[in-house]
Amino acid sequence: MDRQIYSFGASIVVASLLTAVIYAIKAVIPGLDEAIEDSIGHAWSYMGVIGLVVFFGLGLAPVRFAKDGRSLAVQIAGAALVSAGVLFLLSAWLAVRGN
Amino acid sequence: MREALLFIHPTLGVLGILGAVWVFVEALSVDKDRLRRMRIMSIVVAVLFLLTWISGGLWDSYYYGADRMMAAKGSWVAVGDIAMEFKEHLFVLILLLSLYLPVLTYRLDLQNTVARTPILTVAALIVLFGLAMEGAGATLAGSVHVGMETMMPS
């Protein structure tokens, strides 16, 4: 019964960090974001779909990173806060750079 | 339709934040009635953020371009760009956290409380990130307003 608590928690950790990594790749390669938007759609849709695929794909798999509920909470909070911080800094860098 | 989407998506987001606060408070001390309310509210939170994602995304895709052109006339254009890029990508995290909440609440029971700390954490993150989204949205609106004032000085 607890299996999905840990597997979906692990998928949240991976999806959070993956979101920041994808955004970082788009930030350092000029024109990539526009090329992706031209081919598969707007960022709000494809980033969400990627997140949902990772969330359900890993969540339904037998994946476990944490040993108990407390360490799972720490992993989720850590990944989400680091990812949010990276997203904010990259957004600021892109705006200052003029993209 | 433009104005409807513009106002609907932050309203749904605020309702989702309030729902996450509700789940957080219920999880502080769990009993049978609190568990039932928490489960219902976690579903409501997930649905609200799914609707926020769709309505905000549609507004972003079809109507933001005109506002971006307006903001570009003013001195806050960089601030607006930071807010928009941040919102577009941070929302993925909120959406996934809100979908995880029912997974946790439906696996919590009075004998097995392993999910309680993750529920408190996830609900708190939804509130924190949701408020950041609302703040970024207000900043974005400010950048458009500054652009309009530059075009039409009072």
gemmi code that builds the backbone of each chain (N, CA, C; Angstrom):
import gemmi

chains = {
    "A": [
        ("MET", (0.828, -1.212, 0.000), (0.000, 0.000, 0.000), (0.863, 1.263, 0.000)),
        ("ASP", (2.021, 1.190, 0.689), (2.909, 2.367, 0.750), (3.733, 2.537, -0.519)),
        ("ARG", (3.729, 1.504, -1.390), (4.624, 1.539, -2.543), (4.427, 2.795, -3.377)),
        ("GLN", (3.154, 3.166, -3.629), (2.894, 4.334, -4.482), (3.232, 5.653, -3.793)),
        ("ILE", (3.221, 5.673, -2.461), (3.670, 6.887, -1.754), (5.115, 7.177, -2.160)),
        ("TYR", (5.944, 6.129, -2.148), (7.374, 6.308, -2.450), (7.644, 6.459, -3.946)),
        ("SER", (6.936, 5.688, -4.785), (7.222, 5.761, -6.225), (6.767, 7.097, -6.810)),
        ("PHE", (5.562, 7.568, -6.427), (5.121, 8.873, -6.935), (5.942, 10.000, -6.305)),
        ("GLY", (6.401, 9.800, -5.068), (7.293, 10.792, -4.456), (8.607, 10.884, -5.215)),
        ("ALA", (9.152, 9.722, -5.595), (10.388, 9.705, -6.385), (10.163, 10.371, -7.735)),
        ("SER", (8.987, 10.147, -8.309), (8.703, 10.749, -9.621), (8.579, 12.267, -9.507)),
        ("ILE", (8.060, 12.764, -8.372), (8.002, 14.216, -8.153), (9.426, 14.782, -8.093)),
        ("VAL", (10.319, 14.093, -7.381), (11.719, 14.531, -7.264), (12.361, 14.610, -8.649)),
        ("VAL", (12.212, 13.519, -9.432), (12.830, 13.468, -10.765), (12.209, 14.516, -11.691)),
        ("ALA", (10.880, 14.623, -11.694), (10.204, 15.565, -12.595), (10.570, 17.013, -12.257)),
        ("SER", (10.703, 17.326, -10.956), (11.079, 18.684, -10.546), (12.458, 19.040, -11.075)),
        ("LEU", (13.404, 18.143, -10.859), (14.781, 18.412, -11.292), (14.874, 18.412, -12.821)),
        ("LEU", (14.113, 17.524, -13.461), (14.121, 17.471, -14.925), (13.587, 18.775, -15.531)),
        ("THR", (12.563, 19.340, -14.903), (12.017, 20.617, -15.382), (13.099, 21.694, -15.381)),
        ("ALA", (13.867, 21.750, -14.278), (14.944, 22.746, -14.184), (16.038, 22.457, -15.213)),
        ("VAL", (16.366, 21.183, -15.424), (17.428, 20.827, -16.380), (17.009, 21.180, -17.815)),
        ("ILE", (15.758, 20.858, -18.165), (15.275, 21.187, -19.524), (15.301, 22.699, -19.740)),
        ("TYR", (14.864, 23.433, -18.722), (14.865, 24.901, -18.843), (16.299, 25.431, -18.983)),
        ("ALA", (17.234, 24.830, -18.246), (18.637, 25.252, -18.338), (19.192, 24.976, -19.742)),
        ("ILE", (18.844, 23.821, -20.300), (19.310, 23.497, -21.664), (18.741, 24.506, -22.666)),
        ("LYS", (17.439, 24.835, -22.502), (16.826, 25.817, -23.405), (17.479, 27.190, -23.246)),
        ("ALA", (17.901, 27.497, -22.007), (18.495, 28.816, -21.741), (19.883, 28.960, -22.363)),
        ("VAL", (20.670, 27.889, -22.344), (22.054, 28.007, -22.823), (22.170, 27.795, -24.344)),
        ("ILE", (21.133, 27.247, -24.968), (21.170, 27.074, -26.432), (20.198, 28.082, -27.055)),
        ("PRO", (20.719, 29.200, -27.562), (19.844, 30.228, -28.138), (19.024, 29.679, -29.313)),
        ("GLY", (17.753, 30.009, -29.310), (16.884, 29.597, -30.409), (16.215, 28.246, -30.217)),
        ("LEU", (16.686, 27.464, -29.215), (16.114, 26.127, -29.014), (14.652, 26.208, -28.576)),
        ("ASP", (14.373, 27.141, -27.647), (13.005, 27.282, -27.142), (12.043, 27.607, -28.287)),
        ("GLU", (12.449, 28.554, -29.145), (11.592, 28.947, -30.272), (11.408, 27.763, -31.239)),
        ("ALA", (12.503, 27.012, -31.453), (12.414, 25.866, -32.372), (11.453, 24.803, -31.829)),
        ("ILE", (11.522, 24.560, -30.518), (10.616, 23.569, -29.906), (9.172, 24.066, -30.006)),
        ("GLU", (8.977, 25.367, -29.705), (7.614, 25.915, -29.752), (7.038, 25.844, -31.163)),
        ("ASP", (7.900, 26.058, -32.158), (7.424, 25.988, -33.545), (7.046, 24.558, -33.941)),
        ("SER", (7.754, 23.574, -33.361), (7.517, 22.192, -33.794), (6.469, 21.460, -32.947)),
        ("ILE", (6.520, 21.607, -31.616), (5.580, 20.797, -30.809), (4.631, 21.613, -29.934)),
        ("GLY", (4.757, 22.933, -29.936), (3.778, 23.733, -29.193), (4.398, 24.593, -28.112)),
        ("HIS", (3.523, 25.296, -27.399), (3.940, 26.268, -26.407), (4.520, 25.594, -25.156)),
        ("ALA", (5.399, 26.344, -24.439), (6.078, 25.778, -23.258), (5.089, 25.281, -22.209)),
        ("TRP", (3.959, 26.007, -22.015), (3.018, 25.589, -20.966), (2.468, 24.199, -21.237)),
        ("SER", (2.339, 23.841, -22.524), (1.768, 22.529, -22.827), (2.843, 21.436, -22.824)),
        ("TYR", (3.959, 21.642, -23.553), (4.912, 20.525, -23.632), (5.658, 20.301, -22.323)),
        ("MET", (5.946, 21.363, -21.554), (6.595, 21.151, -20.254), (5.653, 20.395, -19.305)),
        ("GLY", (4.383, 20.756, -19.345), (3.390, 20.059, -18.520), (3.254, 18.600, -18.910)),
        ("VAL", (3.218, 18.352, -20.215), (3.066, 16.964, -20.687), (4.295, 16.131, -20.304)),
        ("ILE", (5.497, 16.713, -20.468), (6.713, 15.992, -20.061), (6.640, 15.660, -18.563)),
        ("GLY", (6.246, 16.649, -17.761), (6.117, 16.439, -16.316), (5.128, 15.339, -15.988)),
        ("LEU", (3.979, 15.340, -16.679), (2.943, 14.330, -16.413), (3.416, 12.923, -16.825)),
        ("VAL", (4.128, 12.848, -17.940), (4.634, 11.538, -18.401), (5.623, 10.968, -17.381)),
        ("VAL", (6.539, 11.830, -16.904), (7.514, 11.375, -15.899), (6.803, 10.996, -14.601)),
        ("PHE", (5.840, 11.842, -14.208), (5.118, 11.620, -12.945), (4.399, 10.269, -12.944)),
        ("PHE", (3.624, 10.000, -14.008), (2.878, 8.738, -14.034), (3.776, 7.557, -14.418)),
        ("GLY", (4.759, 7.804, -15.295), (5.655, 6.718, -15.703), (6.456, 6.173, -14.547)),
        ("LEU", (7.125, 7.060, -13.814), (7.912, 6.612, -12.657), (7.018, 6.231, -11.483)),
        ("GLY", (5.897, 6.960, -11.342), (5.006, 6.716, -10.199), (4.413, 5.325, -10.206)),
        ("LEU", (4.166, 4.793, -11.412), (3.586, 3.452, -11.514), (4.661, 2.360, -11.527)),
        ("ALA", (5.936, 2.772, -11.577), (7.046, 1.803, -11.560), (7.508, 1.571, -10.116)),
        ("PRO", (8.148, 0.426, -9.857), (8.604, 0.139, -8.491), (9.896, 0.898, -8.150)),
        ("VAL", (9.774, 2.219, -7.972), (10.935, 3.067, -7.691), (10.823, 3.587, -6.254)),
        ("ARG", (11.936, 3.602, -5.547), (11.912, 4.122, -4.179), (13.267, 4.721, -3.845)),
        ("PHE", (13.287, 6.019, -3.467), (14.528, 6.693, -3.080), (14.630, 6.884, -1.564)),
        ("ALA", (13.492, 6.915, -0.876), (13.488, 7.287, 0.544), (13.240, 6.068, 1.433)),
        ("LYS", (13.736, 6.135, 2.682), (13.559, 4.985, 3.585), (12.300, 5.117, 4.441)),
        ("ASP", (11.842, 6.368, 4.663), (10.608, 6.565, 5.437), (9.917, 7.860, 4.990)),
        ("GLY", (8.785, 8.146, 5.603), (8.003, 9.311, 5.203), (8.733, 10.622, 5.401)),
        ("ARG", (9.495, 10.719, 6.483), (10.208, 11.970, 6.771), (11.291, 12.242, 5.713)),
        ("SER", (12.060, 11.209, 5.375), (13.111, 11.426, 4.368), (12.498, 11.682, 2.982)),
        ("LEU", (11.330, 11.077, 2.710), (10.629, 11.352, 1.448), (10.227, 12.831, 1.390)),
        ("ALA", (9.693, 13.335, 2.505), (9.283, 14.747, 2.554), (10.480, 15.667, 2.335)),
        ("VAL", (11.625, 15.321, 2.931), (12.837, 16.142, 2.769), (13.293, 16.126, 1.307)),
        ("GLN", (13.250, 14.938, 0.688), (13.662, 14.835, -0.728), (12.756, 15.661, -1.632)),
        ("ILE", (11.446, 15.569, -1.403), (10.493, 16.316, -2.244), (10.695, 17.820, -2.060)),
        ("ALA", (10.775, 18.258, -0.799), (10.943, 19.697, -0.526), (12.263, 20.190, -1.108)),
        ("GLY", (13.332, 19.417, -0.927), (14.640, 19.820, -1.435), (14.637, 19.957, -2.951)),
        ("ALA", (14.115, 18.937, -3.640), (14.093, 18.970, -5.112), (13.217, 20.108, -5.619)),
        ("ALA", (12.045, 20.283, -5.008), (11.118, 21.322, -5.482), (11.694, 22.722, -5.249)),
        ("LEU", (12.301, 22.945, -4.079), (12.841, 24.278, -3.779), (14.072, 24.588, -4.629)),
        ("VAL", (14.939, 23.592, -4.809), (16.118, 23.805, -5.671), (15.671, 24.096, -7.102)),
        ("SER", (14.719, 23.311, -7.583), (14.223, 23.500, -8.940), (13.598, 24.888, -9.096)),
        ("ALA", (12.778, 25.310, -8.119), (12.148, 26.641, -8.190), (13.205, 27.739, -8.193)),
        ("GLY", (14.240, 27.574, -7.373), (15.322, 28.563, -7.331), (16.052, 28.653, -8.660)),
        ("VAL", (16.346, 27.489, -9.251), (17.022, 27.463, -10.561), (16.142, 28.122, -11.626)),
        ("LEU", (14.841, 27.810, -11.599), (13.920, 28.400, -12.584), (13.911, 29.923, -12.470)),
        ("PHE", (13.889, 30.424, -11.236), (13.864, 31.879, -11.053), (15.163, 32.518, -11.547)),
        ("LEU", (16.300, 31.936, -11.177), (17.591, 32.511, -11.585), (17.765, 32.472, -13.103)),
        ("LEU", (17.355, 31.368, -13.729), (17.461, 31.270, -15.194), (16.528, 32.265, -15.877)),
        ("SER", (15.312, 32.429, -15.324), (14.372, 33.412, -15.894), (14.975, 34.801, -15.844)),
        ("ALA", (15.590, 35.135, -14.692), (16.211, 36.463, -14.534), (17.380, 36.621, -15.506)),
        ("TRP", (18.184, 35.568, -15.636), (19.346, 35.631, -16.532), (18.906, 35.822, -17.981)),
        ("LEU", (17.871, 35.077, -18.378), (17.370, 35.200, -19.750), (16.815, 36.595, -20.018)),
        ("ALA", (16.082, 37.151, -19.041), (15.500, 38.485, -19.238), (16.593, 39.546, -19.329)),
        ("VAL", (17.623, 39.419, -18.496), (18.730, 40.387, -18.534), (19.502, 40.251, -19.848)),
        ("ARG", (19.665, 39.001, -20.306), (20.372, 38.745, -21.558), (19.589, 39.263, -22.761)),
        ("GLY", (18.262, 39.415, -22.560), (17.444, 39.974, -23.633), (16.739, 38.964, -24.489)),
        ("ASN", (16.461, 37.766, -23.947), (15.715, 36.737, -24.699), (14.245, 36.793, -24.327)),
    ],
    "B": [
        ("MET", (-13.820, 36.290, -24.191), (-13.053, 35.090, -23.818), (-11.707, 35.464, -23.209)),
        ("ARG", (-11.083, 36.531, -23.790), (-9.771, 36.965, -23.311), (-9.829, 37.320, -21.822)),
        ("GLU", (-10.786, 38.194, -21.474), (-10.894, 38.631, -20.084), (-11.312, 37.477, -19.178)),
        ("ALA", (-12.197, 36.600, -19.699), (-12.642, 35.460, -18.885), (-11.442, 34.599, -18.480)),
        ("LEU", (-10.597, 34.243, -19.453), (-9.425, 33.410, -19.134), (-8.455, 34.161, -18.228)),
        ("LEU", (-8.327, 35.484, -18.477), (-7.396, 36.293, -17.679), (-7.767, 36.266, -16.194)),
        ("PHE", (-9.082, 36.310, -15.915), (-9.503, 36.348, -14.513), (-9.775, 34.965, -13.923)),
        ("ILE", (-10.159, 34.033, -14.782), (-10.494, 32.686, -14.275), (-9.246, 31.977, -13.752)),
        ("HIS", (-8.116, 32.070, -14.476), (-6.982, 31.226, -14.077), (-6.373, 31.618, -12.726)),
        ("PRO", (-6.209, 32.924, -12.390), (-5.716, 33.208, -11.029), (-6.751, 32.904, -9.945)),
        ("THR", (-8.050, 33.014, -10.321), (-9.093, 32.697, -9.333), (-9.057, 31.207, -8.982)),
        ("LEU", (-8.968, 30.366, -10.011), (-8.872, 28.922, -9.761), (-7.602, 28.605, -8.963)),
        ("GLY", (-6.517, 29.308, -9.277), (-5.260, 29.095, -8.553), (-5.388, 29.444, -7.075)),
        ("VAL", (-6.045, 30.569, -6.794), (-6.229, 30.969, -5.387), (-7.100, 29.946, -4.655)),
        ("LEU", (-8.150, 29.467, -5.326), (-9.013, 28.446, -4.700), (-8.202, 27.169, -4.429)),
        ("GLY", (-7.309, 26.826, -5.362), (-6.432, 25.665, -5.159), (-5.504, 25.864, -3.960)),
        ("ILE", (-4.982, 27.085, -3.816), (-4.115, 27.393, -2.662), (-4.902, 27.229, -1.363)),
        ("LEU", (-6.126, 27.773, -1.350), (-6.959, 27.662, -0.142), (-7.270, 26.190, 0.164)),
        ("GLY", (-7.492, 25.405, -0.884), (-7.730, 23.970, -0.694), (-6.514, 23.277, -0.096)),
        ("ALA", (-5.320, 23.681, -0.545), (-4.088, 23.090, 0.002), (-3.910, 23.475, 1.477)),
        ("VAL", (-4.291, 24.708, 1.827), (-4.249, 25.127, 3.238), (-5.192, 24.235, 4.055)),
        ("TRP", (-6.360, 23.987, 3.493), (-7.359, 23.125, 4.154), (-6.756, 21.729, 4.417)),
        ("VAL", (-6.137, 21.138, 3.383), (-5.534, 19.805, 3.531), (-4.441, 19.840, 4.605)),
        ("PHE", (-3.618, 20.889, 4.585), (-2.531, 21.021, 5.564), (-3.096, 21.018, 6.988)),
        ("VAL", (-4.150, 21.803, 7.206), (-4.725, 21.918, 8.559), (-5.332, 20.588, 8.999)),
        ("GLU", (-6.036, 19.913, 8.076), (-6.632, 18.618, 8.425), (-5.548, 17.583, 8.771)),
        ("ALA", (-4.385, 17.675, 8.105), (-3.318, 16.691, 8.319), (-2.554, 16.907, 9.624)),
        ("LEU", (-2.757, 18.061, 10.253), (-2.030, 18.328, 11.504), (-2.422, 17.343, 12.598)),
        ("SER", (-3.697, 16.965, 12.620), (-4.157, 15.989, 13.601), (-5.246, 15.144, 12.951)),
        ("VAL", (-4.913, 13.907, 12.654), (-5.803, 13.092, 11.810), (-6.770, 12.281, 12.672)),
        ("ASP", (-8.060, 12.362, 12.320), (-9.047, 11.422, 12.835), (-9.940, 11.013, 11.659)),
        ("LYS", (-10.985, 10.231, 11.945), (-11.786, 9.669, 10.849), (-12.433, 10.766, 9.996)),
        ("ASP", (-13.037, 11.750, 10.653), (-13.721, 12.820, 9.907), (-12.732, 13.690, 9.134)),
        ("ARG", (-11.612, 14.012, 9.786), (-10.588, 14.833, 9.115), (-10.035, 14.107, 7.883)),
        ("LEU", (-9.850, 12.806, 8.015), (-9.315, 12.014, 6.898), (-10.271, 12.068, 5.700)),
        ("ARG", (-11.568, 11.955, 5.987), (-12.572, 11.997, 4.907), (-12.546, 13.365, 4.218)),
        ("ARG", (-12.522, 14.432, 5.017), (-12.512, 15.790, 4.435), (-11.218, 16.041, 3.656)),
        ("MET", (-10.103, 15.554, 4.209), (-8.793, 15.745, 3.560), (-8.758, 15.062, 2.190)),
        ("ARG", (-9.322, 13.860, 2.120), (-9.333, 13.128, 0.853), (-10.166, 13.865, -0.196)),
        ("ILE", (-11.350, 14.324, 0.214), (-12.208, 15.054, -0.732), (-11.491, 16.323, -1.199)),
        ("MET", (-10.914, 17.057, -0.253), (-10.287, 18.338, -0.604), (-9.036, 18.135, -1.466)),
        ("SER", (-8.315, 17.034, -1.270), (-7.125, 16.796, -2.098), (-7.519, 16.566, -3.560)),
        ("ILE", (-8.658, 15.908, -3.776), (-9.173, 15.738, -5.144), (-9.554, 17.102, -5.725)),
        ("VAL", (-10.232, 17.912, -4.906), (-10.651, 19.258, -5.356), (-9.421, 20.081, -5.747)),
        ("VAL", (-8.357, 20.012, -4.930), (-7.118, 20.765, -5.222), (-6.539, 20.322, -6.565)),
        ("ALA", (-6.476, 19.016, -6.794), (-5.909, 18.504, -8.054), (-6.735, 18.978, -9.252)),
        ("VAL", (-8.064, 18.905, -9.128), (-8.931, 19.348, -10.239), (-8.761, 20.847, -10.480)),
        ("LEU", (-8.710, 21.631, -9.400), (-8.566, 23.088, -9.543), (-7.263, 23.448, -10.262)),
        ("PHE", (-6.167, 22.757, -9.906), (-4.899, 23.100, -10.556), (-4.822, 22.571, -11.998)),
        ("LEU", (-5.517, 21.475, -12.279), (-5.603, 21.040, -13.683), (-6.325, 22.096, -14.516)),
        ("LEU", (-7.439, 22.617, -13.961), (-8.198, 23.657, -14.677), (-7.387, 24.951, -14.777)),
        ("THR", (-6.597, 25.256, -13.732), (-5.736, 26.445, -13.773), (-4.696, 26.305, -14.879)),
        ("TRP", (-4.129, 25.111, -14.982), (-3.115, 24.845, -16.022), (-3.711, 25.072, -17.417)),
        ("ILE", (-4.895, 24.527, -17.649), (-5.514, 24.645, -18.978), (-5.911, 26.100, -19.260)),
        ("SER", (-6.586, 26.750, -18.302), (-7.068, 28.116, -18.566), (-5.898, 29.103, -18.668)),
        ("GLY", (-4.903, 28.972, -17.777), (-3.732, 29.858, -17.836), (-2.922, 29.614, -19.096)),
        ("GLY", (-2.801, 28.364, -19.487), (-2.049, 28.021, -20.689), (-2.705, 28.550, -21.955)),
        ("LEU", (-4.030, 28.449, -22.010), (-4.746, 28.979, -23.175), (-4.561, 30.489, -23.267)),
        ("TRP", (-4.648, 31.171, -22.128), (-4.451, 32.624, -22.127), (-3.025, 32.954, -22.586)),
        ("ASP", (-2.069, 32.225, -22.066), (-0.658, 32.435, -22.425), (-0.447, 32.230, -23.930)),
        ("SER", (-1.034, 31.168, -24.469), (-0.819, 30.824, -25.872), (-1.474, 31.817, -26.829)),
        ("TYR", (-2.713, 32.204, -26.524), (-3.492, 32.958, -27.513), (-3.546, 34.463, -27.255)),
        ("TYR", (-3.375, 34.908, -26.002), (-3.618, 36.314, -25.707), (-2.424, 37.055, -25.115)),
        ("TYR", (-1.407, 36.345, -24.651), (-0.296, 37.037, -23.979), (0.510, 37.904, -24.948)),
        ("GLY", (0.578, 37.516, -26.217), (1.392, 38.242, -27.202), (1.096, 39.740, -27.220)),
        ("ALA", (-0.188, 40.097, -27.180), (-0.568, 41.516, -27.221), (-0.090, 42.229, -25.956)),
        ("ASP", (-0.240, 41.566, -24.810), (0.223, 42.166, -23.550), (1.748, 42.312, -23.539)),
        ("ARG", (2.450, 41.339, -24.119), (3.919, 41.396, -24.177), (4.368, 42.594, -25.009)),
        ("MET", (3.655, 42.851, -26.103), (3.986, 44.013, -26.943), (3.761, 45.317, -26.179)),
        ("MET", (2.704, 45.327, -25.365), (2.405, 46.506, -24.543), (3.504, 46.699, -23.492)),
        ("ALA", (3.874, 45.595, -22.814), (4.904, 45.673, -21.767), (6.242, 46.118, -22.349)),
        ("ALA", (6.495, 45.739, -23.602), (7.782, 46.077, -24.251), (7.965, 47.580, -24.434)),
        ("LYS", (6.846, 48.336, -24.379), (6.936, 49.801, -24.525), (7.429, 50.468, -23.241)),
        ("GLY", (7.320, 49.772, -22.116), (7.667, 50.373, -20.832), (9.013, 49.916, -20.301)),
        ("SER", (9.356, 50.423, -19.114), (10.667, 50.130, -18.531), (10.677, 48.838, -17.707)),
        ("TRP", (9.500, 48.201, -17.551), (9.411, 46.981, -16.734), (9.410, 45.718, -17.594)),
        ("VAL", (9.822, 45.826, -18.842), (9.700, 44.666, -19.729), (10.523, 43.469, -19.238)),
        ("ALA", (11.721, 43.730, -18.708), (12.554, 42.622, -18.216), (11.904, 41.957, -17.005)),
        ("VAL", (11.306, 42.792, -16.134), (10.624, 42.258, -14.944), (9.450, 41.366, -15.371)),
        ("GLY", (8.704, 41.841, -16.365), (7.582, 41.052, -16.887), (8.041, 39.748, -17.503)),
        ("ASP", (9.157, 39.793, -18.227), (9.684, 38.575, -18.856), (10.127, 37.554, -17.809)),
        ("ILE", (10.775, 38.038, -16.745), (11.186, 37.133, -15.656), (9.949, 36.455, -15.066)),
        ("ALA", (8.922, 37.274, -14.782), (7.699, 36.745, -14.165), (7.041, 35.694, -15.065)),
        ("MET", (6.965, 35.971, -16.377), (6.259, 35.055, -17.279), (7.009, 33.736, -17.440)),
        ("GLU", (8.333, 33.834, -17.659), (9.131, 32.607, -17.809), (9.066, 31.756, -16.535)),
        ("PHE", (9.152, 32.438, -15.391), (9.086, 31.751, -14.098), (7.739, 31.043, -13.949)),
        ("LYS", (6.650, 31.754, -14.278), (5.311, 31.174, -14.149), (5.137, 29.954, -15.056)),
        ("GLU", (5.582, 30.088, -16.299), (5.392, 28.998, -17.277), (6.029, 27.698, -16.811)),
        ("HIS", (7.169, 27.813, -16.131), (7.895, 26.597, -15.760), (7.621, 26.146, -14.326)),
        ("LEU", (7.411, 27.105, -13.402), (7.118, 26.715, -12.014), (5.780, 25.990, -11.916)),
        ("PHE", (4.850, 26.349, -12.832), (3.529, 25.755, -12.700), (3.546, 24.231, -12.840)),
        ("VAL", (4.504, 23.717, -13.609), (4.611, 22.254, -13.760), (4.766, 21.606, -12.382)),
        ("LEU", (5.594, 22.223, -11.534), (5.825, 21.666, -10.193), (4.536, 21.676, -9.366)),
        ("ILE", (3.796, 22.784, -9.441), (2.544, 22.882, -8.672), (1.543, 21.839, -9.160)),
        ("LEU", (1.450, 21.694, -10.472), (0.516, 20.719, -11.047), (0.834, 19.302, -10.546)),
        ("LEU", (2.118, 18.931, -10.588), (2.501, 17.579, -10.168), (2.307, 17.387, -8.659)),
        ("LEU", (2.644, 18.401, -7.878), (2.433, 18.305, -6.423), (0.942, 18.142, -6.111)),
        ("SER", (0.089, 18.872, -6.836), (-1.354, 18.776, -6.581), (-1.890, 17.398, -6.978)),
        ("LEU", (-1.318, 16.789, -8.025), (-1.751, 15.438, -8.415), (-1.243, 14.378, -7.433)),
        ("TYR", (-0.121, 14.675, -6.783), (0.455, 13.740, -5.793), (-0.357, 13.750, -4.482)),
        ("LEU", (-0.988, 14.882, -4.198), (-1.708, 15.022, -2.926), (-2.782, 13.938, -2.717)),
        ("PRO", (-3.659, 13.661, -3.713), (-4.637, 12.579, -3.505), (-3.993, 11.202, -3.360)),
        ("VAL", (-2.855, 10.974, -4.058), (-2.135, 9.696, -3.895), (-1.781, 9.515, -2.422)),
        ("LEU", (-1.332, 10.592, -1.791), (-0.929, 10.526, -0.378), (-2.138, 10.386, 0.547)),
        ("THR", (-3.172, 11.199, 0.327), (-4.302, 11.195, 1.277), (-5.053, 9.860, 1.236)),
        ("TYR", (-5.112, 9.223, 0.035), (-5.833, 7.949, -0.060), (-5.003, 6.767, 0.442)),
        ("ARG", (-3.735, 7.010, 0.802), (-2.917, 5.945, 1.382), (-2.640, 6.189, 2.871)),
        ("LEU", (-3.126, 7.316, 3.359), (-3.011, 7.600, 4.794), (-4.218, 6.992, 5.511)),
        ("ASP", (-3.993, 6.291, 6.597), (-5.115, 5.901, 7.444), (-4.705, 6.028, 8.901)),
        ("LEU", (-5.619, 5.721, 9.795), (-5.375, 5.997, 11.212), (-4.296, 5.086, 11.795)),
        ("GLN", (-4.074, 3.916, 11.180), (-3.037, 3.006, 11.672), (-1.690, 3.246, 10.993)),
        ("ASN", (-1.737, 3.662, 9.732), (-0.511, 3.823, 8.943), (-0.341, 5.300, 8.583)),
        ("THR", (0.538, 5.994, 9.316), (0.666, 7.450, 9.134), (1.954, 7.845, 8.410)),
        ("VAL", (2.496, 6.912, 7.599), (3.746, 7.208, 6.890), (3.571, 8.387, 5.919)),
        ("ALA", (2.340, 8.589, 5.423), (2.104, 9.651, 4.430), (1.865, 11.023, 5.065)),
        ("ARG", (1.768, 11.088, 6.401), (1.353, 12.355, 7.035), (2.374, 13.473, 6.815)),
        ("THR", (3.659, 13.211, 7.051), (4.689, 14.252, 6.849), (4.782, 14.673, 5.381)),
        ("PRO", (4.781, 13.712, 4.426), (4.737, 14.152, 3.023), (3.499, 14.991, 2.680)),
        ("ILE", (2.332, 14.677, 3.264), (1.127, 15.479, 2.982), (1.336, 16.916, 3.451)),
        ("LEU", (1.842, 17.078, 4.676), (2.100, 18.435, 5.204), (3.090, 19.175, 4.297)),
        ("THR", (4.139, 18.477, 3.869), (5.179, 19.100, 3.029), (4.624, 19.494, 1.671)),
        ("VAL", (3.922, 18.559, 1.034), (3.399, 18.830, -0.314), (2.364, 19.962, -0.268)),
        ("ALA", (1.475, 19.934, 0.732), (0.475, 21.005, 0.840), (1.157, 22.356, 1.065)),
        ("ALA", (2.189, 22.381, 1.914), (2.913, 23.641, 2.177), (3.619, 24.134, 0.915)),
        ("LEU", (4.206, 23.218, 0.132), (4.873, 23.611, -1.125), (3.870, 24.174, -2.124)),
        ("ILE", (2.679, 23.562, -2.188), (1.649, 24.075, -3.112), (1.274, 25.506, -2.717)),
        ("VAL", (1.114, 25.745, -1.414), (0.763, 27.102, -0.945), (1.899, 28.079, -1.279)),
        ("LEU", (3.123, 27.701, -0.971), (4.286, 28.573, -1.220), (4.435, 28.900, -2.707)),
        ("PHE", (4.431, 27.869, -3.542), (4.601, 28.089, -4.990), (3.378, 28.790, -5.583)),
        ("GLY", (2.196, 28.465, -5.060), (0.982, 29.122, -5.554), (1.021, 30.618, -5.284)),
        ("LEU", (1.457, 30.994, -4.094), (1.570, 32.427, -3.767), (2.635, 33.086, -4.641)),
        ("ALA", (3.724, 32.366, -4.921), (4.765, 32.908, -5.816), (4.188, 33.137, -7.210)),
        ("MET", (3.329, 32.218, -7.673), (2.686, 32.389, -8.987), (1.769, 33.601, -8.992)),
        ("GLU", (0.995, 33.767, -7.914), (0.094, 34.924, -7.847), (0.906, 36.223, -7.841)),
        ("GLY", (2.009, 36.235, -7.086), (2.877, 37.420, -7.052), (3.489, 37.707, -8.408)),
        ("ALA", (3.930, 36.653, -9.096), (4.514, 36.824, -10.434), (3.467, 37.337, -11.412)),
        ("GLY", (2.220, 36.851, -11.265), (1.133, 37.322, -12.127), (0.856, 38.801, -11.911)),
        ("ALA", (0.864, 39.229, -10.645), (0.649, 40.646, -10.342), (1.793, 41.495, -10.904)),
        ("THR", (3.021, 40.981, -10.815), (4.186, 41.693, -11.366), (4.076, 41.821, -12.885)),
        ("LEU", (3.627, 40.747, -13.504), (3.432, 40.747, -14.959), (2.391, 41.796, -15.358)),
        ("ALA", (1.278, 41.828, -14.616), (0.248, 42.835, -14.894), (0.816, 44.244, -14.707)),
        ("GLY", (1.692, 44.398, -13.709), (2.345, 45.695, -13.474), (3.197, 46.121, -14.656)),
        ("SER", (3.901, 45.159, -15.246), (4.770, 45.502, -16.388), (3.940, 45.943, -17.589)),
        ("VAL", (2.774, 45.320, -17.771), (1.873, 45.737, -18.862), (1.326, 47.135, -18.574)),
        ("HIS", (0.974, 47.380, -17.325), (0.451, 48.690, -16.920), (1.483, 49.791, -17.171)),
        ("VAL", (2.758, 49.524, -16.822), (3.826, 50.515, -17.055), (3.979, 50.784, -18.558)),
        ("GLY", (3.873, 49.733, -19.358), (3.948, 49.889, -20.804), (2.811, 50.760, -21.335)),
        ("MET", (1.609, 50.543, -20.803), (0.449, 51.348, -21.230), (0.611, 52.804, -20.832)),
        ("GLU", (1.133, 53.035, -19.638), (1.343, 54.419, -19.169), (2.370, 55.147, -20.039)),
        ("THR", (3.379, 54.378, -20.510), (4.398, 54.982, -21.372), (3.770, 55.409, -22.704)),
        ("MET", (2.845, 54.571, -23.195), (2.191, 54.888, -24.466), (1.177, 56.022, -24.311)),
        ("MET", (0.490, 56.032, -23.139), (-0.549, 57.045, -22.914), (-0.287, 57.778, -21.619)),
        ("PRO", (0.703, 58.689, -21.573), (1.044, 59.367, -20.327), (-0.127, 60.206, -19.825)),
        ("SER", (-0.349, 60.180, -18.508), (-1.490, 60.913, -17.941), (-1.132, 62.383, -17.738)),
    ],
}
model = gemmi.Model(1)
for chain_id, residues in chains.items():
    chain = gemmi.Chain(chain_id)
    for i, (resn, *xyz) in enumerate(residues, 1):
        res = gemmi.Residue()
        res.name, res.seqid = resn, gemmi.SeqId(i, " ")
        for name, pos in zip(("N", "CA", "C"), xyz):
            atom = gemmi.Atom()
            atom.name, atom.element = name, gemmi.Element(name[0])
            atom.pos, atom.b_iso = gemmi.Position(*pos), 0.0
            res.add_atom(atom)
        chain.add_residue(res)
    model.add_chain(chain)
structure = gemmi.Structure()
structure.add_model(model)
structure.setup_entities()
